[in-house]
Amino acid sequence: MNHESPFYICHFLRIKLQFRFNSEVHFIGMESNVYTDGEHSECSERTVQLKNPHLGNMDEDVLYHLALGSKSHDLEEMFGDVKFVCMGGTPSRMKTFAYHIMDVLDYKLPVGAVISEITNYRFSLYKVGPVLSISHGMGVPSIGILLHEIIKLLYHAKAKDPVIFRIGTSGGIGVESGTVVISDNAVDGLGNHFYEVAVLGKIVRRPATFNMELIEQLKSCVDPNDSYETVTGTTMCANDFYEGQGRLDGAICDHSENEKMEYLAQLRERGVVNIEMEATVFAALTHHTGIRAAIVCTTLIDRLQGDQVMVTKDQMEEWQRRPQKLVGEYIKRSLQKKL
């Protein structure tokens, strides 16, 4: 295994998730080890602190879906310099981002270095200097598994004050296709501001909260000469691409077009500007573990105008580069201490 390469690629295996239902609810509140707005300057050298007392009793922590382990690999040597983790849905998008961040940071590969595949798993992981670029798959379960293991990776690597971004795509609500959305709030399909998971037969809820200071810093990186708009607003996290987002074009649909339009109008009135499938768990797990994080998405469609994404390949690729440009600028300024 080539640990010297600046790139690493991992692919995920499928796993089965078993669950059961119970009416008992536990709400996990604000006791997490988080940075409040304005605290970052005082905490800039903090390493990640996990909220799991069992890990300290383990001989080795196997990061199964990343094909890494705290004993089998020198994680501090491999990843101790990581400052930024950038996640996106597909391997190809995050490979593109890896090359983009190379250009932004003017990062030069050692002579003879190439992109190196180190596992045959499903998620793809690249490293460019202090930046990890990794695909997270689709939906809450997939990104949730990845977040658990990436956060533990950062902990074992003793990474200092890392920032995590989700760079993705979404459906807009009343905004033009190609608009970039910085999420400042996350809700589920029922309008709840939390992530809900069944643990040992009980419902556990964790607040889905973003760091507002980070959001303001991202907004300051927007290029005023962009030909498209960048907005902030609430992101709705759906459990599904079709029925869960009110679409009419799935294999099953029991609602009418009028009901769909009424629902989307209600979302817009509540400040929802886009819909995707990862926001609540992303916000909740990063908030609960005290890691600053943000979501920046492009919109591929205005859902008030239709359901199906019908854009050309070239247009799709250009729109997907827009969030990458903004996050890349943030990373560049951060490393230059310009924020």
DOGU-50788 format. One record per residue (C-alpha): residue number from 1; residue in three letters; x, y, z negated. Coordinates in steps of 0.02 Angstrom, whole numbers. Example, Ala and Ser with C-alpha at 12.3 -4.5 7.8 and 13.67 -1.06 7.14 Angstrom:
BEGIN
<site k="1" r="ALA" X="615" Y="-225" Z="-390"/>
<site k="2" r="SER" X="684" Y="-53" Z="-357"/>
// end
This chain:
BEGIN
<site k="1" r="MET" X="0" Y="0" Z="0"/>
<site k="2" r="ASN" X="73" Y="166" Z="54"/>
<site k="3" r="HIS" X="57" Y="287" Z="-93"/>
<site k="4" r="GLU" X="170" Y="415" Z="-8"/>
<site k="5" r="SER" X="48" Y="455" Z="131"/>
<site k="6" r="PRO" X="-49" Y="618" Z="106"/>
<site k="7" r="PHE" X="-205" Y="530" Z="164"/>
<site k="8" r="TYR" X="-302" Y="389" Z="85"/>
<site k="9" r="ILE" X="-455" Y="302" Z="157"/>
<site k="10" r="CYS" X="-576" Y="194" Z="59"/>
<site k="11" r="HIS" X="-737" Y="111" Z="112"/>
<site k="12" r="PHE" X="-878" Y="58" Z="-5"/>
<site k="13" r="LEU" X="-954" Y="-115" Z="-25"/>
<site k="14" r="ARG" X="-1141" Y="-134" Z="-42"/>
<site k="15" r="ILE" X="-1204" Y="-179" Z="-215"/>
<site k="16" r="LYS" X="-1373" Y="-230" Z="-282"/>
<site k="17" r="LEU" X="-1457" Y="-116" Z="-406"/>
<site k="18" r="GLN" X="-1578" Y="-195" Z="-529"/>
<site k="19" r="PHE" X="-1695" Y="-89" Z="-631"/>
<site k="20" r="ARG" X="-1849" Y="-96" Z="-738"/>
<site k="21" r="PHE" X="-1979" Y="29" Z="-794"/>
<site k="22" r="ASN" X="-2017" Y="98" Z="-967"/>
<site k="23" r="SER" X="-2114" Y="250" Z="-1022"/>
<site k="24" r="GLU" X="-1989" Y="305" Z="-1155"/>
<site k="25" r="VAL" X="-1893" Y="462" Z="-1109"/>
<site k="26" r="HIS" X="-1728" Y="526" Z="-1178"/>
<site k="27" r="PHE" X="-1682" Y="704" Z="-1128"/>
<site k="28" r="ILE" X="-1495" Y="738" Z="-1129"/>
<site k="29" r="GLY" X="-1479" Y="924" Z="-1157"/>
<site k="30" r="MET" X="-1342" Y="1053" Z="-1163"/>
<site k="31" r="GLU" X="-1218" Y="965" Z="-1277"/>
<site k="32" r="SER" X="-1105" Y="923" Z="-1131"/>
<site k="33" r="ASN" X="-927" Y="985" Z="-1120"/>
<site k="34" r="VAL" X="-958" Y="1120" Z="-990"/>
<site k="35" r="TYR" X="-884" Y="1287" Z="-943"/>
<site k="36" r="THR" X="-1011" Y="1425" Z="-964"/>
<site k="37" r="ASP" X="-1001" Y="1573" Z="-847"/>
<site k="38" r="GLY" X="-851" Y="1679" Z="-888"/>
<site k="39" r="GLU" X="-759" Y="1540" Z="-982"/>
<site k="40" r="HIS" X="-660" Y="1476" Z="-835"/>
<site k="41" r="SER" X="-512" Y="1592" Z="-859"/>
<site k="42" r="GLU" X="-489" Y="1527" Z="-1036"/>
<site k="43" r="CYS" X="-505" Y="1343" Z="-986"/>
<site k="44" r="SER" X="-407" Y="1343" Z="-822"/>
<site k="45" r="GLU" X="-284" Y="1210" Z="-879"/>
<site k="46" r="ARG" X="-410" Y="1087" Z="-952"/>
<site k="47" r="THR" X="-408" Y="907" Z="-895"/>
<site k="48" r="VAL" X="-570" Y="813" Z="-869"/>
<site k="49" r="GLN" X="-651" Y="747" Z="-1028"/>
<site k="50" r="LEU" X="-764" Y="596" Z="-1013"/>
<site k="51" r="LYS" X="-917" Y="566" Z="-1120"/>
<site k="52" r="ASN" X="-894" Y="378" Z="-1137"/>
<site k="53" r="PRO" X="-812" Y="309" Z="-1296"/>
<site k="54" r="HIS" X="-800" Y="133" Z="-1223"/>
<site k="55" r="LEU" X="-669" Y="175" Z="-1092"/>
<site k="56" r="GLY" X="-535" Y="198" Z="-1226"/>
<site k="57" r="ASN" X="-555" Y="15" Z="-1278"/>
<site k="58" r="MET" X="-527" Y="-54" Z="-1103"/>
<site k="59" r="ASP" X="-362" Y="-128" Z="-1049"/>
<site k="60" r="GLU" X="-392" Y="-64" Z="-874"/>
<site k="61" r="ASP" X="-527" Y="42" Z="-793"/>
<site k="62" r="VAL" X="-562" Y="-32" Z="-622"/>
<site k="63" r="LEU" X="-633" Y="95" Z="-501"/>
<site k="64" r="TYR" X="-715" Y="-44" Z="-405"/>
<site k="65" r="HIS" X="-789" Y="53" Z="-260"/>
<site k="66" r="LEU" X="-629" Y="152" Z="-232"/>
<site k="67" r="ALA" X="-517" Y="-3" Z="-238"/>
<site k="68" r="LEU" X="-411" Y="83" Z="-371"/>
<site k="69" r="GLY" X="-375" Y="49" Z="-554"/>
<site k="70" r="SER" X="-297" Y="138" Z="-701"/>
<site k="71" r="LYS" X="-170" Y="-4" Z="-724"/>
<site k="72" r="SER" X="-146" Y="-68" Z="-547"/>
<site k="73" r="HIS" X="-110" Y="106" Z="-480"/>
<site k="74" r="ASP" X="-14" Y="256" Z="-546"/>
<site k="75" r="LEU" X="-164" Y="372" Z="-531"/>
<site k="76" r="GLU" X="-75" Y="519" Z="-610"/>
<site k="77" r="GLU" X="65" Y="506" Z="-483"/>
<site k="78" r="MET" X="-55" Y="484" Z="-338"/>
<site k="79" r="PHE" X="-189" Y="611" Z="-385"/>
<site k="80" r="GLY" X="-126" Y="718" Z="-529"/>
<site k="81" r="ASP" X="-106" Y="869" Z="-416"/>
<site k="82" r="VAL" X="-288" Y="867" Z="-357"/>
<site k="83" r="LYS" X="-379" Y="1032" Z="-380"/>
<site k="84" r="PHE" X="-525" Y="1009" Z="-263"/>
<site k="85" r="VAL" X="-637" Y="863" Z="-216"/>
<site k="86" r="CYS" X="-746" Y="888" Z="-62"/>
<site k="87" r="MET" X="-885" Y="764" Z="-24"/>
<site k="88" r="GLY" X="-992" Y="741" Z="129"/>
<site k="89" r="GLY" X="-1109" Y="608" Z="194"/>
<site k="90" r="THR" X="-1013" Y="527" Z="337"/>
<site k="91" r="PRO" X="-833" Y="467" Z="357"/>
<site k="92" r="SER" X="-813" Y="562" Z="521"/>
<site k="93" r="ARG" X="-867" Y="727" Z="442"/>
<site k="94" r="MET" X="-743" Y="710" Z="301"/>
<site k="95" r="LYS" X="-603" Y="660" Z="418"/>
<site k="96" r="THR" X="-640" Y="819" Z="515"/>
<site k="97" r="PHE" X="-636" Y="918" Z="353"/>
<site k="98" r="ALA" X="-468" Y="841" Z="306"/>
<site k="99" r="TYR" X="-394" Y="907" Z="468"/>
<site k="100" r="HIS" X="-483" Y="1073" Z="444"/>
<site k="101" r="ILE" X="-409" Y="1098" Z="271"/>
<site k="102" r="MET" X="-237" Y="1054" Z="341"/>
<site k="103" r="ASP" X="-254" Y="1200" Z="461"/>
<site k="104" r="VAL" X="-325" Y="1318" Z="330"/>
<site k="105" r="LEU" X="-185" Y="1283" Z="207"/>
<site k="106" r="ASP" X="-52" Y="1266" Z="343"/>
<site k="107" r="TYR" X="-11" Y="1098" Z="267"/>
<site k="108" r="LYS" X="128" Y="1006" Z="357"/>
<site k="109" r="LEU" X="138" Y="817" Z="358"/>
<site k="110" r="PRO" X="306" Y="735" Z="328"/>
<site k="111" r="VAL" X="390" Y="678" Z="489"/>
<site k="112" r="GLY" X="314" Y="515" Z="545"/>
<site k="113" r="ALA" X="167" Y="523" Z="424"/>
<site k="114" r="VAL" X="-1" Y="464" Z="491"/>
<site k="115" r="ILE" X="-175" Y="438" Z="424"/>
<site k="116" r="SER" X="-164" Y="276" Z="326"/>
<site k="117" r="GLU" X="-308" Y="157" Z="289"/>
<site k="118" r="ILE" X="-281" Y="72" Z="122"/>
<site k="119" r="THR" X="-444" Y="-26" Z="102"/>
<site k="120" r="ASN" X="-585" Y="-95" Z="208"/>
<site k="121" r="TYR" X="-722" Y="-24" Z="97"/>
<site k="122" r="ARG" X="-863" Y="88" Z="155"/>
<site k="123" r="PHE" X="-820" Y="260" Z="85"/>
<site k="124" r="SER" X="-678" Y="355" Z="168"/>
<site k="125" r="LEU" X="-553" Y="451" Z="63"/>
<site k="126" r="TYR" X="-420" Y="572" Z="125"/>
<site k="127" r="LYS" X="-293" Y="674" Z="26"/>
<site k="128" r="VAL" X="-217" Y="835" Z="92"/>
<site k="129" r="GLY" X="-105" Y="911" Z="-40"/>
<site k="130" r="PRO" X="-219" Y="961" Z="-185"/>
<site k="131" r="VAL" X="-380" Y="922" Z="-89"/>
<site k="132" r="LEU" X="-475" Y="758" Z="-84"/>
<site k="133" r="SER" X="-598" Y="736" Z="59"/>
<site k="134" r="ILE" X="-717" Y="589" Z="37"/>
<site k="135" r="SER" X="-879" Y="525" Z="112"/>
<site k="136" r="HIS" X="-1021" Y="489" Z="-10"/>
<site k="137" r="GLY" X="-1149" Y="398" Z="96"/>
<site k="138" r="MET" X="-1333" Y="442" Z="89"/>
<site k="139" r="GLY" X="-1444" Y="475" Z="-60"/>
<site k="140" r="VAL" X="-1438" Y="485" Z="-249"/>
<site k="141" r="PRO" X="-1384" Y="304" Z="-286"/>
<site k="142" r="SER" X="-1237" Y="312" Z="-167"/>
<site k="143" r="ILE" X="-1167" Y="481" Z="-219"/>
<site k="144" r="GLY" X="-1203" Y="441" Z="-402"/>
<site k="145" r="ILE" X="-1091" Y="287" Z="-397"/>
<site k="146" r="LEU" X="-955" Y="387" Z="-311"/>
<site k="147" r="LEU" X="-966" Y="530" Z="-436"/>
<site k="148" r="HIS" X="-944" Y="413" Z="-584"/>
<site k="149" r="GLU" X="-785" Y="342" Z="-508"/>
<site k="150" r="ILE" X="-715" Y="505" Z="-440"/>
<site k="151" r="ILE" X="-739" Y="590" Z="-609"/>
<site k="152" r="LYS" X="-651" Y="443" Z="-693"/>
<site k="153" r="LEU" X="-513" Y="453" Z="-562"/>
<site k="154" r="LEU" X="-487" Y="637" Z="-603"/>
<site k="155" r="TYR" X="-482" Y="593" Z="-788"/>
<site k="156" r="HIS" X="-352" Y="455" Z="-769"/>
<site k="157" r="ALA" X="-250" Y="566" Z="-651"/>
<site k="158" r="LYS" X="-250" Y="706" Z="-781"/>
<site k="159" r="ALA" X="-306" Y="827" Z="-645"/>
<site k="160" r="LYS" X="-319" Y="1003" Z="-714"/>
<site k="161" r="ASP" X="-481" Y="1102" Z="-694"/>
<site k="162" r="PRO" X="-541" Y="1017" Z="-533"/>
<site k="163" r="VAL" X="-685" Y="1085" Z="-431"/>
<site k="164" r="ILE" X="-804" Y="971" Z="-337"/>
<site k="165" r="PHE" X="-901" Y="1021" Z="-181"/>
<site k="166" r="ARG" X="-1034" Y="934" Z="-81"/>
<site k="167" r="ILE" X="-1023" Y="990" Z="100"/>
<site k="168" r="GLY" X="-1173" Y="927" Z="195"/>
<site k="169" r="THR" X="-1327" Y="945" Z="303"/>
<site k="170" r="SER" X="-1507" Y="977" Z="257"/>
<site k="171" r="GLY" X="-1677" Y="1028" Z="319"/>
<site k="172" r="GLY" X="-1719" Y="1212" Z="297"/>
<site k="173" r="ILE" X="-1881" Y="1287" Z="232"/>
<site k="174" r="GLY" X="-1918" Y="1449" Z="322"/>
<site k="175" r="VAL" X="-1737" Y="1480" Z="374"/>
<site k="176" r="GLU" X="-1663" Y="1471" Z="548"/>
<site k="177" r="SER" X="-1575" Y="1311" Z="599"/>
<site k="178" r="GLY" X="-1388" Y="1328" Z="572"/>
<site k="179" r="THR" X="-1409" Y="1435" Z="415"/>
<site k="180" r="VAL" X="-1285" Y="1395" Z="276"/>
<site k="181" r="VAL" X="-1363" Y="1369" Z="104"/>
<site k="182" r="ILE" X="-1268" Y="1384" Z="-61"/>
<site k="183" r="SER" X="-1374" Y="1294" Z="-191"/>
<site k="184" r="ASP" X="-1402" Y="1392" Z="-351"/>
<site k="185" r="ASN" X="-1534" Y="1274" Z="-420"/>
<site k="186" r="ALA" X="-1586" Y="1092" Z="-394"/>
<site k="187" r="VAL" X="-1757" Y="1011" Z="-413"/>
<site k="188" r="ASP" X="-1828" Y="841" Z="-374"/>
<site k="189" r="GLY" X="-1983" Y="806" Z="-269"/>
<site k="190" r="LEU" X="-2096" Y="847" Z="-417"/>
<site k="191" r="GLY" X="-2010" Y="1013" Z="-452"/>
<site k="192" r="ASN" X="-1915" Y="950" Z="-605"/>
<site k="193" r="HIS" X="-1749" Y="1033" Z="-643"/>
<site k="194" r="PHE" X="-1665" Y="874" Z="-699"/>
<site k="195" r="TYR" X="-1594" Y="708" Z="-641"/>
<site k="196" r="GLU" X="-1688" Y="557" Z="-706"/>
<site k="197" r="VAL" X="-1615" Y="382" Z="-724"/>
<site k="198" r="ALA" X="-1673" Y="223" Z="-812"/>
<site k="199" r="VAL" X="-1543" Y="165" Z="-939"/>
<site k="200" r="LEU" X="-1576" Y="5" Z="-1040"/>
<site k="201" r="GLY" X="-1760" Y="16" Z="-998"/>
<site k="202" r="LYS" X="-1776" Y="197" Z="-1054"/>
<site k="203" r="ILE" X="-1788" Y="355" Z="-951"/>
<site k="204" r="VAL" X="-1640" Y="473" Z="-974"/>
<site k="205" r="ARG" X="-1649" Y="650" Z="-906"/>
<site k="206" r="ARG" X="-1500" Y="764" Z="-881"/>
<site k="207" r="PRO" X="-1511" Y="948" Z="-829"/>
<site k="208" r="ALA" X="-1467" Y="980" Z="-647"/>
<site k="209" r="THR" X="-1366" Y="1139" Z="-671"/>
<site k="210" r="PHE" X="-1238" Y="1231" Z="-563"/>
<site k="211" r="ASN" X="-1099" Y="1348" Z="-618"/>
<site k="212" r="MET" X="-1158" Y="1523" Z="-570"/>
<site k="213" r="GLU" X="-984" Y="1598" Z="-577"/>
<site k="214" r="LEU" X="-927" Y="1475" Z="-444"/>
<site k="215" r="ILE" X="-1078" Y="1517" Z="-337"/>
<site k="216" r="GLU" X="-1037" Y="1702" Z="-345"/>
<site k="217" r="GLN" X="-857" Y="1664" Z="-296"/>
<site k="218" r="LEU" X="-918" Y="1564" Z="-146"/>
<site k="219" r="LYS" X="-1031" Y="1707" Z="-94"/>
<site k="220" r="SER" X="-881" Y="1824" Z="-98"/>
<site k="221" r="CYS" X="-795" Y="1712" Z="30"/>
<site k="222" r="VAL" X="-932" Y="1731" Z="161"/>
<site k="223" r="ASP" X="-866" Y="1810" Z="321"/>
<site k="224" r="PRO" X="-974" Y="1963" Z="360"/>
<site k="225" r="ASN" X="-938" Y="1936" Z="545"/>
<site k="226" r="ASP" X="-1019" Y="1764" Z="549"/>
<site k="227" r="SER" X="-1151" Y="1746" Z="684"/>
<site k="228" r="TYR" X="-1263" Y="1651" Z="563"/>
<site k="229" r="GLU" X="-1337" Y="1688" Z="393"/>
<site k="230" r="THR" X="-1275" Y="1618" Z="226"/>
<site k="231" r="VAL" X="-1406" Y="1617" Z="88"/>
<site k="232" r="THR" X="-1425" Y="1554" Z="-90"/>
<site k="233" r="GLY" X="-1578" Y="1468" Z="-160"/>
<site k="234" r="THR" X="-1655" Y="1312" Z="-234"/>
<site k="235" r="THR" X="-1619" Y="1144" Z="-155"/>
<site k="236" r="MET" X="-1746" Y="1003" Z="-168"/>
<site k="237" r="CYS" X="-1673" Y="829" Z="-186"/>
<site k="238" r="ALA" X="-1786" Y="697" Z="-108"/>
<site k="239" r="ASN" X="-1775" Y="509" Z="-134"/>
<site k="240" r="ASP" X="-1809" Y="475" Z="49"/>
<site k="241" r="PHE" X="-1788" Y="552" Z="221"/>
<site k="242" r="TYR" X="-1967" Y="522" Z="280"/>
<site k="243" r="GLU" X="-2114" Y="514" Z="160"/>
<site k="244" r="GLY" X="-2015" Y="592" Z="17"/>
<site k="245" r="GLN" X="-1986" Y="746" Z="123"/>
<site k="246" r="GLY" X="-2165" Y="753" Z="188"/>
<site k="247" r="ARG" X="-2121" Y="702" Z="365"/>
<site k="248" r="LEU" X="-2253" Y="638" Z="485"/>
<site k="249" r="ASP" X="-2136" Y="531" Z="593"/>
<site k="250" r="GLY" X="-2090" Y="386" Z="479"/>
<site k="251" r="ALA" X="-2146" Y="205" Z="500"/>
<site k="252" r="ILE" X="-2275" Y="240" Z="364"/>
<site k="253" r="CYS" X="-2371" Y="402" Z="334"/>
<site k="254" r="ASP" X="-2530" Y="423" Z="232"/>
<site k="255" r="HIS" X="-2540" Y="613" Z="230"/>
<site k="256" r="SER" X="-2603" Y="738" Z="359"/>
<site k="257" r="GLU" X="-2511" Y="879" Z="445"/>
<site k="258" r="ASN" X="-2613" Y="1005" Z="346"/>
<site k="259" r="GLU" X="-2560" Y="922" Z="183"/>
<site k="260" r="LYS" X="-2379" Y="926" Z="239"/>
<site k="261" r="MET" X="-2384" Y="1109" Z="284"/>
<site k="262" r="GLU" X="-2470" Y="1153" Z="120"/>
<site k="263" r="TYR" X="-2334" Y="1062" Z="23"/>
<site k="264" r="LEU" X="-2192" Y="1146" Z="119"/>
<site k="265" r="ALA" X="-2274" Y="1316" Z="92"/>
<site k="266" r="GLN" X="-2280" Y="1282" Z="-95"/>
<site k="267" r="LEU" X="-2095" Y="1236" Z="-95"/>
<site k="268" r="ARG" X="-2054" Y="1398" Z="-7"/>
<site k="269" r="GLU" X="-2155" Y="1498" Z="-134"/>
<site k="270" r="ARG" X="-2053" Y="1417" Z="-273"/>
<site k="271" r="GLY" X="-1890" Y="1473" Z="-194"/>
<site k="272" r="VAL" X="-1841" Y="1309" Z="-110"/>
<site k="273" r="VAL" X="-1739" Y="1347" Z="46"/>
<site k="274" r="ASN" X="-1681" Y="1173" Z="94"/>
<site k="275" r="ILE" X="-1709" Y="987" Z="64"/>
<site k="276" r="GLU" X="-1577" Y="852" Z="53"/>
<site k="277" r="MET" X="-1552" Y="690" Z="-47"/>
<site k="278" r="GLU" X="-1409" Y="714" Z="-171"/>
<site k="279" r="ALA" X="-1424" Y="879" Z="-265"/>
<site k="280" r="THR" X="-1498" Y="827" Z="-433"/>
<site k="281" r="VAL" X="-1375" Y="689" Z="-476"/>
<site k="282" r="PHE" X="-1230" Y="793" Z="-408"/>
<site k="283" r="ALA" X="-1275" Y="942" Z="-517"/>
<site k="284" r="ALA" X="-1316" Y="837" Z="-670"/>
<site k="285" r="LEU" X="-1162" Y="727" Z="-676"/>
<site k="286" r="THR" X="-1039" Y="868" Z="-643"/>
<site k="287" r="HIS" X="-1125" Y="981" Z="-770"/>
<site k="288" r="HIS" X="-1130" Y="843" Z="-901"/>
<site k="289" r="THR" X="-944" Y="809" Z="-882"/>
<site k="290" r="GLY" X="-895" Y="993" Z="-880"/>
<site k="291" r="ILE" X="-835" Y="1002" Z="-700"/>
<site k="292" r="ARG" X="-872" Y="1156" Z="-596"/>
<site k="293" r="ALA" X="-964" Y="1104" Z="-439"/>
<site k="294" r="ALA" X="-1066" Y="1174" Z="-295"/>
<site k="295" r="ILE" X="-1163" Y="1117" Z="-144"/>
<site k="296" r="VAL" X="-1146" Y="1204" Z="24"/>
<site k="297" r="CYS" X="-1255" Y="1137" Z="165"/>
<site k="298" r="THR" X="-1303" Y="1186" Z="340"/>
<site k="299" r="THR" X="-1484" Y="1171" Z="396"/>
<site k="300" r="LEU" X="-1516" Y="1065" Z="550"/>
<site k="301" r="ILE" X="-1700" Y="1110" Z="567"/>
<site k="302" r="ASP" X="-1832" Y="1227" Z="497"/>
<site k="303" r="ARG" X="-1958" Y="1104" Z="427"/>
<site k="304" r="LEU" X="-2097" Y="1232" Z="448"/>
<site k="305" r="GLN" X="-2071" Y="1209" Z="636"/>
<site k="306" r="GLY" X="-2060" Y="1019" Z="645"/>
<site k="307" r="ASP" X="-1992" Y="856" Z="577"/>
<site k="308" r="GLN" X="-1869" Y="784" Z="702"/>
<site k="309" r="VAL" X="-1690" Y="845" Z="718"/>
<site k="310" r="MET" X="-1668" Y="881" Z="903"/>
<site k="311" r="VAL" X="-1503" Y="969" Z="932"/>
<site k="312" r="THR" X="-1359" Y="931" Z="1048"/>
<site k="313" r="LYS" X="-1203" Y="844" Z="987"/>
<site k="314" r="ASP" X="-1099" Y="1001" Z="1014"/>
<site k="315" r="GLN" X="-1223" Y="1108" Z="917"/>
<site k="316" r="MET" X="-1229" Y="981" Z="776"/>
<site k="317" r="GLU" X="-1040" Y="979" Z="761"/>
<site k="318" r="GLU" X="-1029" Y="1169" Z="761"/>
<site k="319" r="TRP" X="-1162" Y="1186" Z="626"/>
<site k="320" r="GLN" X="-1076" Y="1055" Z="518"/>
<site k="321" r="ARG" X="-914" Y="1155" Z="526"/>
<site k="322" r="ARG" X="-998" Y="1307" Z="448"/>
<site k="323" r="PRO" X="-1000" Y="1244" Z="267"/>
<site k="324" r="GLN" X="-824" Y="1176" Z="293"/>
<site k="325" r="LYS" X="-766" Y="1349" Z="343"/>
<site k="326" r="LEU" X="-838" Y="1428" Z="185"/>
<site k="327" r="VAL" X="-770" Y="1297" Z="65"/>
<site k="328" r="GLY" X="-602" Y="1301" Z="153"/>
<site k="329" r="GLU" X="-593" Y="1489" Z="128"/>
<site k="330" r="TYR" X="-634" Y="1468" Z="-56"/>
<site k="331" r="ILE" X="-497" Y="1339" Z="-77"/>
<site k="332" r="LYS" X="-371" Y="1449" Z="14"/>
<site k="333" r="ARG" X="-410" Y="1601" Z="-93"/>
<site k="334" r="SER" X="-409" Y="1497" Z="-252"/>
<site k="335" r="LEU" X="-236" Y="1430" Z="-216"/>
<site k="336" r="GLN" X="-179" Y="1607" Z="-176"/>
<site k="337" r="LYS" X="-261" Y="1668" Z="-339"/>
<site k="338" r="LYS" X="-371" Y="1791" Z="-243"/>
<site k="339" r="LEU" X="-535" Y="1748" Z="-331"/>
// end
